[in-house]
Amino acid sequence: MKPDKFEDVVASRDELHSLLGVPSEVVRNKVISYIDTHCQEFISRSPMLFVATSDASGRCDVSPRGDKAGFVLVLDEKRLVIPERPGNKRFDTLGNIIDNPQVGLIFIIPGLEETLRVNGKAKVIKDKGIMALLESHGTIPTVGIGIEVEECYIHCAKSFKRAQLWDSSSWLEKDRLPKPASILAAHIKDPKLTEAQISTALKESYEKRLY
């Protein structure tokens, strides 16, 4: 029988370290406070990142950002810019940044199990000169996420190895994958919108409104 609440909770960092240990000297020393040439190269080869933010009350969100490798602009060793491409207009990430500038990024490169983590302070920017440098498919973004870097470090591959993420033999067959249109239909609960209609709308959005 599954318990109906969490009862045995770790309540302090000291208890956490007593249970799980302390970081090695290598782990402690790997964090740098700027984008060096190694981090810049990693970012230039990454087509996908995840942005973690929280609002003024601490409610958290993680959102993906993806485009052709090199879509993130590194301005200098302390600043980078992520273009804001068309999305669902909820503005979870951008709204949170306006409320609370602290962000965390994870950059990934297909086939590489190590990731690059970047933490810092973000702003929603609309500098026209910078936005012009982020043009893609004939479209210049209206705004972007400008980040002042505070921490950069490589994250080990253990999670990706356990997940076998890049091992195609571990991937589900297509007929076993979750169906986004079915999930949306169940969550929206609008009798006028069928799963087929939602599937068609998604397809149209992906084909016509990526940029």
N, C-alpha and C positions, 0 to 999 in steps of 0.2 A: 504493500500500500504506500502510495506517495504521500509525503507530509504536505500539509496545507499551508505551511509557512517556513521561512528560514529561521532556525533557532540557534545554531552554533556558529556565530559570526566572528570573524577576525576583526578586532576593534582598533588596532594600532599598527603603525609601521614596525615598531619593535617586535610585536608578535609575529608579524608577517615575515620579518627576517629570521626570527628564531625558528619558524616552521620551514622556510624555503632557502635560507642562506643569504649570503651577501654577494654583490657583484665582484668579479675578478678585477685585477688591476688593468687588464686589457680593456674590459668593458668600461671601467671608470674613465680611462684615458682616451677613448675613441671619439668622444664628443668634441667637435670644433664649433666655433661661433661664426663661421663665415663660409661662403661657397668657394671652395678651392677648385683647382683644375679638375680633380677627380670627381667632385660633386657636379661640376658644370658638365662634364662629359656624360655622367650618368643621366642628368636631367635632359640633355640633348638627345638621348637615345630612348627616352621613355615616352610611350604614347598614352599612358594612363596613370592617373594619380587619384588619391582619395583625400578629401579635405574634411577634417574634424573641427567643428565649431560648437559654441554654446551661447545661449542668449543671456540676458542680464540676470536671470534667475537660476542659471546653471543647467537648463534643459539642453540636452546635447543632440547633435545631428552629425552624420557622416554622409558625404555626397561624393560621387565619382565625377571626374573630369577627364575627358579623353579626346584625342585628335591625332593627327599625324605626328610621329616622333619629332620632338623639337618644338612643339607648339607652345611650350612655356618659355617665356623670354627672360633670360638672365641679364639684368642691366649692369650689375657689378657684383662684387663679392658679398654684398650685404642685401641686395634687392633682386627680387624676381617678380614677374607678372604672369598671372593666369588669365587668358581671355575668357570672357563670359559668352558662350555660344547660346543660341535659343534653347529654352527649356520649358518647364511647366508653369513658370511665372509664380510659383509659390515663394521663391526667393528665400528658402530656408537658410542657405549658406550666407547670402549677401545680407539678409536682415540680421542674422546673428552677428556678423562682423561689425555692423553698425552699432549693435548693442554691446558687443564684447570683442575686442580686436584679437584676442589670443586664438591662434589656430595651430593645428598640427597636420602635416602632410605626409603621405606615404607614396613614393614614386615606385612604379614597377616596370620591368622590362620583360616582355614575353621570352620565356626560356631561361631566364635568370632567376634563381630562387632567393638570392639576397635582395633586399629592398633598401631604398634610401629614405630616411626620415628627416624631415625639416620642420622645425618649430619656430614660431615667431609671432610678430604682430602684423595684422592685416588691415588694409583700407580698401574700400570700394572706390576705384579711381576712374576718371574719364578724360585724362590728358590726351588730347587729340594726336599729338606726335607719337605717343606710345601706342595708342589704339591703332594707328596706321601701320605700325610694325607687326601687328597681330592679325592683319587681314588674311582671310582664307576664302577660297572659292568666290572671290569678288566681293566679299562682305567684310566690312570693318566693324568690329564689335563696338557697341555703345559704351560699355564699361568693362572693367577688368578687376581682378583681385591683385592689388599690390602688396607684397609681403616684405617686411624688414626682418631678415633672418637673425635668429638668436642661437639656434642649435642645428647642427647637421651631423648625422652619423649613419653608418651602415648598420642595418638590422640583419641578424643571422638568418639562415635559410630553414631553420627547424620547422616552422609552421608550414612553409610551402612543401617541404619534404614529407611531413606527415599527411598533408592534404593531397599529395601527388598531383598538384595543380597543373603542371605542364606535361604530365604523362598522359597522352591521349588514350592509352589503353584503360585508364581508370575512369574516363568520362562516361556518363550515362548515355544510353542510346536515346535518340531524339524522341521516341515515343514514350520515354519515361521521364522526360523533362517536365517541370511545372509549366502550366499554360498561363502566361500573363493575362491574356484576354479573359480567361475563366476566372482568375483571381480578381481582376478588376470588376467584372460583372457581379461577383458575389459581394464585393465591398461597397460598390456604388449603390446597389439595390434600387436601380431605376428600371421599372418594368418596360419602359420605352426603349431601353438600350439592351440589345441582345449581345451575346458573346461574339457572334459573327460580325455585328456592326462595330463592336469595339476592336476586334481583330483587324478589320478593314481600316478603321481610323488610325490605329497604330502604324500599320503598313504605310499609309499615306504620309503620316508625320515623319517616319523614318526616311522615306524616299524624297520628300519635298521640303522639309523644314529642319535640316541639320545645321544650316548656316544662315 
